[in-house]
Amino acid sequence: MATLFEYFLKDFSRDLSIEKKLKLQNTLSGSEIEVNARVYLNFEANAKYVVFYVPELKGATFPEAILMNSIAEVLDLPSTTVGVSSDMNNLANDWAEGTDLNFAGRVFFYCERDPPHDAKMRLTGEAAANGVRVIFRGGAYLRKRNEMERPKAFICHDSRDKAPIAGPLAIQMQKFMCPVWYDERWATAFAGE
């Protein structure tokens, strides 16, 4: 059974991505989480879109509303962190810069806890008014995906090989649509990547 974080890692793996860690803090309790924010670049479609992985933050009801304020910063990653360009067929008219790709108006939230329904509806409505479609993926998405996917491969490994070999191999295999059965604890080793 895959975890939500694993689906976050592999769902859009065919497109190039740039990631930034964003820190969110609960001002009442002082607890803090690190959110993975990615901009995905699809040069063939001339489009880019944003994906967030939101771990559970105790005491925080709806951190996704705060993250919506970070979208411009995440979309700007191709120009502020690393220059990205593509030359599809060595033809002049196929040259594309990551900074020139159009925002597709898609924002995905992979949420480890199910946000309140009314807050989700309010946020999706406000975003839609600005031409942005917000898609939440949480517990229901995880259950459905796990129900539909059956492992096609098993990775047997020594525990010392979990981080350097088994984990990266499992992620790569899943990127190629090959569901893998393995020791699920490896995923926590990659949560910081």
Long-range contacts (C-beta under 8 A, 24 or more apart in sequence): 1-146, 1-184, 2-142, 2-145, 2-146, 2-149, 2-174, 2-179, 3-142, 3-184, 3-187, 4-53, 4-110, 4-111, 4-112, 4-137, 4-138, 4-141, 4-142, 5-53, 5-110, 5-187, 5-190, 5-191, 6-171, 6-174, 6-187, 7-110, 7-137, 7-141, 7-142, 7-145, 8-36, 8-51, 8-53, 8-110, 9-171, 9-174, 9-175, 9-190, 10-171, 10-174, 10-175, 11-51, 11-108, 12-40, 12-49, 12-51, 13-174, 13-175, 14-175, 15-40, 15-41, 15-42, 16-40, 16-41, 16-42, 16-43, 16-84, 16-98, 17-41, 17-51, 18-77, 18-78, 18-81, 18-82, 18-84, 18-98, 20-73, 20-74, 20-77, 20-81, 22-67, 22-70, 24-57, 24-60, 24-63, 24-66, 24-67, 26-57, 26-58, 26-59, 26-60, 28-59, 29-58, 29-59, 31-57, 31-58, 31-59, 32-57, 33-57, 33-63, 34-192, 35-63, 35-67, 37-67, 37-70, 37-74, 38-74, 39-74, 39-75, 39-77, 39-78, 41-78, 41-84, 41-98, 41-101, 42-101, 42-104, 43-86, 43-88, 43-96, 43-98, 43-101, 44-88, 45-104, 46-96, 46-100, 46-101, 46-102, 47-101, 47-102, 47-103, 47-104, 48-75, 48-78, 48-98, 48-101, 48-102, 48-103, 48-104, 49-103, 49-104, 49-105, 49-106, 49-107, 49-108, 50-74, 50-75, 50-106, 50-107, 50-108, 51-107, 51-108, 51-110, 52-107, 52-108, 52-109, 52-110, 53-110, 54-109, 54-110, 54-111, 54-112, 55-112, 55-191, 56-112, 56-113, 61-115, 61-116, 61-119, 62-115, 62-116, 62-119, 62-123, 64-109, 64-111, 64-115, 64-119, 64-120, 64-123, 64-136, 65-119, 65-123, 67-109, 68-107, 68-123, 68-127, 68-134, 71-107, 71-132, 75-103, 105-131, 105-132, 105-133, 106-132, 106-133, 106-135, 107-132, 107-133, 107-134, 107-135, 108-134, 108-135, 108-136, 108-137, 109-134, 109-135, 109-136, 109-137, 110-137, 110-138, 111-136, 111-137, 111-138, 112-138, 113-138, 113-139, 114-138, 114-139, 114-140, 149-179, 150-179, 151-179, 151-180, 151-181, 152-178, 152-179, 152-180, 153-178, 153-179, 153-180, 153-181, 154-180, 154-181, 154-182, 155-180, 155-181, 155-182, 157-182, 157-183, 159-183, 162-186, 162-189, 163-189, 163-190
